[in-house]
Amino acid sequence: MQADKEIDTRGLNCPLPILKAKKALSDMSTGQTLKVVSTDQGSIRDFQAFARQTGNELVGQETVNNEFVHVLRRR
């Protein structure tokens, strides 16, 4: 999936992937998409909660070779 911006949070555990995503989203415009690649298994649940709490849209999540890919749309 194409995204306007991508960040690599491989090797980082909660809450660092969320914090890095939050910072990246703050520099983006409404409607732009952010792709986050993580190796933290808990990030699936974390990004679902993050989207609900912040109003950003969780466009998709997938697992690829033990990596978790999250795509968010900036509110």
Phi and psi in radians as a Rosetta constraint file:
Dihedral C 1 N 2 CA 2 C 2 CIRCULARHARMONIC -1.313 0.35
Dihedral N 2 CA 2 C 2 N 3 CIRCULARHARMONIC 2.547 0.35
Dihedral C 2 N 3 CA 3 C 3 CIRCULARHARMONIC -2.460 0.35
Dihedral N 3 CA 3 C 3 N 4 CIRCULARHARMONIC 2.742 0.35
Dihedral C 3 N 4 CA 4 C 4 CIRCULARHARMONIC -1.250 0.35
Dihedral N 4 CA 4 C 4 N 5 CIRCULARHARMONIC -0.513 0.35
Dihedral C 4 N 5 CA 5 C 5 CIRCULARHARMONIC -2.568 0.35
Dihedral N 5 CA 5 C 5 N 6 CIRCULARHARMONIC 2.571 0.35
Dihedral C 5 N 6 CA 6 C 6 CIRCULARHARMONIC -2.305 0.35
Dihedral N 6 CA 6 C 6 N 7 CIRCULARHARMONIC 2.408 0.35
Dihedral C 6 N 7 CA 7 C 7 CIRCULARHARMONIC -2.185 0.35
Dihedral N 7 CA 7 C 7 N 8 CIRCULARHARMONIC 2.547 0.35
Dihedral C 7 N 8 CA 8 C 8 CIRCULARHARMONIC -1.855 0.35
Dihedral N 8 CA 8 C 8 N 9 CIRCULARHARMONIC 1.993 0.35
Dihedral C 8 N 9 CA 9 C 9 CIRCULARHARMONIC -2.022 0.35
Dihedral N 9 CA 9 C 9 N 10 CIRCULARHARMONIC 0.434 0.35
Dihedral C 9 N 10 CA 10 C 10 CIRCULARHARMONIC -1.027 0.35
Dihedral N 10 CA 10 C 10 N 11 CIRCULARHARMONIC 2.393 0.35
Dihedral C 10 N 11 CA 11 C 11 CIRCULARHARMONIC 1.499 0.35
Dihedral N 11 CA 11 C 11 N 12 CIRCULARHARMONIC -0.145 0.35
Dihedral C 11 N 12 CA 12 C 12 CIRCULARHARMONIC -1.717 0.35
Dihedral N 12 CA 12 C 12 N 13 CIRCULARHARMONIC 2.478 0.35
Dihedral C 12 N 13 CA 13 C 13 CIRCULARHARMONIC -1.904 0.35
Dihedral N 13 CA 13 C 13 N 14 CIRCULARHARMONIC 2.838 0.35
Dihedral C 13 N 14 CA 14 C 14 CIRCULARHARMONIC -0.860 0.35
Dihedral N 14 CA 14 C 14 N 15 CIRCULARHARMONIC 2.376 0.35
Dihedral C 14 N 15 CA 15 C 15 CIRCULARHARMONIC -1.725 0.35
Dihedral N 15 CA 15 C 15 N 16 CIRCULARHARMONIC 0.184 0.35
Dihedral C 15 N 16 CA 16 C 16 CIRCULARHARMONIC -1.039 0.35
Dihedral N 16 CA 16 C 16 N 17 CIRCULARHARMONIC -0.741 0.35
Dihedral C 16 N 17 CA 17 C 17 CIRCULARHARMONIC -1.027 0.35
Dihedral N 17 CA 17 C 17 N 18 CIRCULARHARMONIC -0.698 0.35
Dihedral C 17 N 18 CA 18 C 18 CIRCULARHARMONIC -1.156 0.35
Dihedral N 18 CA 18 C 18 N 19 CIRCULARHARMONIC -0.779 0.35
Dihedral C 18 N 19 CA 19 C 19 CIRCULARHARMONIC -1.096 0.35
Dihedral N 19 CA 19 C 19 N 20 CIRCULARHARMONIC -0.717 0.35
Dihedral C 19 N 20 CA 20 C 20 CIRCULARHARMONIC -1.161 0.35
Dihedral N 20 CA 20 C 20 N 21 CIRCULARHARMONIC -0.673 0.35
Dihedral C 20 N 21 CA 21 C 21 CIRCULARHARMONIC -1.146 0.35
Dihedral N 21 CA 21 C 21 N 22 CIRCULARHARMONIC -0.744 0.35
Dihedral C 21 N 22 CA 22 C 22 CIRCULARHARMONIC -1.043 0.35
Dihedral N 22 CA 22 C 22 N 23 CIRCULARHARMONIC -0.771 0.35
Dihedral C 22 N 23 CA 23 C 23 CIRCULARHARMONIC -1.116 0.35
Dihedral N 23 CA 23 C 23 N 24 CIRCULARHARMONIC -0.766 0.35
Dihedral C 23 N 24 CA 24 C 24 CIRCULARHARMONIC -1.106 0.35
Dihedral N 24 CA 24 C 24 N 25 CIRCULARHARMONIC -0.750 0.35
Dihedral C 24 N 25 CA 25 C 25 CIRCULARHARMONIC -1.114 0.35
Dihedral N 25 CA 25 C 25 N 26 CIRCULARHARMONIC -0.566 0.35
Dihedral C 25 N 26 CA 26 C 26 CIRCULARHARMONIC -1.170 0.35
Dihedral N 26 CA 26 C 26 N 27 CIRCULARHARMONIC -0.388 0.35
Dihedral C 26 N 27 CA 27 C 27 CIRCULARHARMONIC -1.624 0.35
Dihedral N 27 CA 27 C 27 N 28 CIRCULARHARMONIC 0.065 0.35
Dihedral C 27 N 28 CA 28 C 28 CIRCULARHARMONIC -1.886 0.35
Dihedral N 28 CA 28 C 28 N 29 CIRCULARHARMONIC 2.846 0.35
Dihedral C 28 N 29 CA 29 C 29 CIRCULARHARMONIC -1.609 0.35
Dihedral N 29 CA 29 C 29 N 30 CIRCULARHARMONIC 2.763 0.35
Dihedral C 29 N 30 CA 30 C 30 CIRCULARHARMONIC -0.948 0.35
Dihedral N 30 CA 30 C 30 N 31 CIRCULARHARMONIC 2.324 0.35
Dihedral C 30 N 31 CA 31 C 31 CIRCULARHARMONIC 1.611 0.35
Dihedral N 31 CA 31 C 31 N 32 CIRCULARHARMONIC -0.277 0.35
Dihedral C 31 N 32 CA 32 C 32 CIRCULARHARMONIC -1.293 0.35
Dihedral N 32 CA 32 C 32 N 33 CIRCULARHARMONIC 2.732 0.35
Dihedral C 32 N 33 CA 33 C 33 CIRCULARHARMONIC -1.979 0.35
Dihedral N 33 CA 33 C 33 N 34 CIRCULARHARMONIC 2.544 0.35
Dihedral C 33 N 34 CA 34 C 34 CIRCULARHARMONIC -2.140 0.35
Dihedral N 34 CA 34 C 34 N 35 CIRCULARHARMONIC 2.259 0.35
Dihedral C 34 N 35 CA 35 C 35 CIRCULARHARMONIC -1.845 0.35
Dihedral N 35 CA 35 C 35 N 36 CIRCULARHARMONIC 2.230 0.35
Dihedral C 35 N 36 CA 36 C 36 CIRCULARHARMONIC -2.076 0.35
Dihedral N 36 CA 36 C 36 N 37 CIRCULARHARMONIC 2.186 0.35
Dihedral C 36 N 37 CA 37 C 37 CIRCULARHARMONIC -1.881 0.35
Dihedral N 37 CA 37 C 37 N 38 CIRCULARHARMONIC 2.200 0.35
Dihedral C 37 N 38 CA 38 C 38 CIRCULARHARMONIC -2.363 0.35
Dihedral N 38 CA 38 C 38 N 39 CIRCULARHARMONIC 2.718 0.35
Dihedral C 38 N 39 CA 39 C 39 CIRCULARHARMONIC -1.921 0.35
Dihedral N 39 CA 39 C 39 N 40 CIRCULARHARMONIC 0.019 0.35
Dihedral C 39 N 40 CA 40 C 40 CIRCULARHARMONIC -1.442 0.35
Dihedral N 40 CA 40 C 40 N 41 CIRCULARHARMONIC 1.983 0.35
Dihedral C 40 N 41 CA 41 C 41 CIRCULARHARMONIC -1.038 0.35
Dihedral N 41 CA 41 C 41 N 42 CIRCULARHARMONIC -0.573 0.35
Dihedral C 41 N 42 CA 42 C 42 CIRCULARHARMONIC -1.222 0.35
Dihedral N 42 CA 42 C 42 N 43 CIRCULARHARMONIC -0.180 0.35
Dihedral C 42 N 43 CA 43 C 43 CIRCULARHARMONIC -1.152 0.35
Dihedral N 43 CA 43 C 43 N 44 CIRCULARHARMONIC -0.423 0.35
Dihedral C 43 N 44 CA 44 C 44 CIRCULARHARMONIC -1.061 0.35
Dihedral N 44 CA 44 C 44 N 45 CIRCULARHARMONIC -0.921 0.35
Dihedral C 44 N 45 CA 45 C 45 CIRCULARHARMONIC -1.172 0.35
Dihedral N 45 CA 45 C 45 N 46 CIRCULARHARMONIC -0.699 0.35
Dihedral C 45 N 46 CA 46 C 46 CIRCULARHARMONIC -1.074 0.35
Dihedral N 46 CA 46 C 46 N 47 CIRCULARHARMONIC -0.759 0.35
Dihedral C 46 N 47 CA 47 C 47 CIRCULARHARMONIC -1.256 0.35
Dihedral N 47 CA 47 C 47 N 48 CIRCULARHARMONIC -0.515 0.35
Dihedral C 47 N 48 CA 48 C 48 CIRCULARHARMONIC -1.119 0.35
Dihedral N 48 CA 48 C 48 N 49 CIRCULARHARMONIC -0.794 0.35
Dihedral C 48 N 49 CA 49 C 49 CIRCULARHARMONIC -1.166 0.35
Dihedral N 49 CA 49 C 49 N 50 CIRCULARHARMONIC -0.715 0.35
Dihedral C 49 N 50 CA 50 C 50 CIRCULARHARMONIC -1.033 0.35
Dihedral N 50 CA 50 C 50 N 51 CIRCULARHARMONIC -0.777 0.35
Dihedral C 50 N 51 CA 51 C 51 CIRCULARHARMONIC -1.110 0.35
Dihedral N 51 CA 51 C 51 N 52 CIRCULARHARMONIC -0.768 0.35
Dihedral C 51 N 52 CA 52 C 52 CIRCULARHARMONIC -1.066 0.35
Dihedral N 52 CA 52 C 52 N 53 CIRCULARHARMONIC -0.753 0.35
Dihedral C 52 N 53 CA 53 C 53 CIRCULARHARMONIC -1.299 0.35
Dihedral N 53 CA 53 C 53 N 54 CIRCULARHARMONIC -0.520 0.35
Dihedral C 53 N 54 CA 54 C 54 CIRCULARHARMONIC -1.778 0.35
Dihedral N 54 CA 54 C 54 N 55 CIRCULARHARMONIC -0.278 0.35
Dihedral C 54 N 55 CA 55 C 55 CIRCULARHARMONIC 1.499 0.35
Dihedral N 55 CA 55 C 55 N 56 CIRCULARHARMONIC -0.015 0.35
Dihedral C 55 N 56 CA 56 C 56 CIRCULARHARMONIC -1.319 0.35
Dihedral N 56 CA 56 C 56 N 57 CIRCULARHARMONIC 2.594 0.35
Dihedral C 56 N 57 CA 57 C 57 CIRCULARHARMONIC -1.577 0.35
Dihedral N 57 CA 57 C 57 N 58 CIRCULARHARMONIC 2.239 0.35
Dihedral C 57 N 58 CA 58 C 58 CIRCULARHARMONIC -1.483 0.35
Dihedral N 58 CA 58 C 58 N 59 CIRCULARHARMONIC 1.764 0.35
Dihedral C 58 N 59 CA 59 C 59 CIRCULARHARMONIC -1.279 0.35
Dihedral N 59 CA 59 C 59 N 60 CIRCULARHARMONIC -0.636 0.35
Dihedral C 59 N 60 CA 60 C 60 CIRCULARHARMONIC -3.003 0.35
Dihedral N 60 CA 60 C 60 N 61 CIRCULARHARMONIC 2.770 0.35
Dihedral C 60 N 61 CA 61 C 61 CIRCULARHARMONIC -2.455 0.35
Dihedral N 61 CA 61 C 61 N 62 CIRCULARHARMONIC 2.470 0.35
Dihedral C 61 N 62 CA 62 C 62 CIRCULARHARMONIC -2.649 0.35
Dihedral N 62 CA 62 C 62 N 63 CIRCULARHARMONIC 2.741 0.35
Dihedral C 62 N 63 CA 63 C 63 CIRCULARHARMONIC -1.924 0.35
Dihedral N 63 CA 63 C 63 N 64 CIRCULARHARMONIC 2.194 0.35
Dihedral C 63 N 64 CA 64 C 64 CIRCULARHARMONIC -2.307 0.35
Dihedral N 64 CA 64 C 64 N 65 CIRCULARHARMONIC 1.952 0.35
Dihedral C 64 N 65 CA 65 C 65 CIRCULARHARMONIC 0.880 0.35
Dihedral N 65 CA 65 C 65 N 66 CIRCULARHARMONIC 0.948 0.35
Dihedral C 65 N 66 CA 66 C 66 CIRCULARHARMONIC 1.133 0.35
Dihedral N 66 CA 66 C 66 N 67 CIRCULARHARMONIC 0.306 0.35
Dihedral C 66 N 67 CA 67 C 67 CIRCULARHARMONIC -2.064 0.35
Dihedral N 67 CA 67 C 67 N 68 CIRCULARHARMONIC 2.570 0.35
Dihedral C 67 N 68 CA 68 C 68 CIRCULARHARMONIC -1.966 0.35
Dihedral N 68 CA 68 C 68 N 69 CIRCULARHARMONIC 2.173 0.35
Dihedral C 68 N 69 CA 69 C 69 CIRCULARHARMONIC -1.949 0.35
Dihedral N 69 CA 69 C 69 N 70 CIRCULARHARMONIC 2.230 0.35
Dihedral C 69 N 70 CA 70 C 70 CIRCULARHARMONIC -2.160 0.35
Dihedral N 70 CA 70 C 70 N 71 CIRCULARHARMONIC 2.378 0.35
Dihedral C 70 N 71 CA 71 C 71 CIRCULARHARMONIC -2.152 0.35
Dihedral N 71 CA 71 C 71 N 72 CIRCULARHARMONIC 2.167 0.35
Dihedral C 71 N 72 CA 72 C 72 CIRCULARHARMONIC -2.057 0.35
Dihedral N 72 CA 72 C 72 N 73 CIRCULARHARMONIC 2.517 0.35
Dihedral C 72 N 73 CA 73 C 73 CIRCULARHARMONIC -1.879 0.35
Dihedral N 73 CA 73 C 73 N 74 CIRCULARHARMONIC 2.227 0.35
Dihedral C 73 N 74 CA 74 C 74 CIRCULARHARMONIC -1.149 0.35
Dihedral N 74 CA 74 C 74 N 75 CIRCULARHARMONIC 2.328 0.35
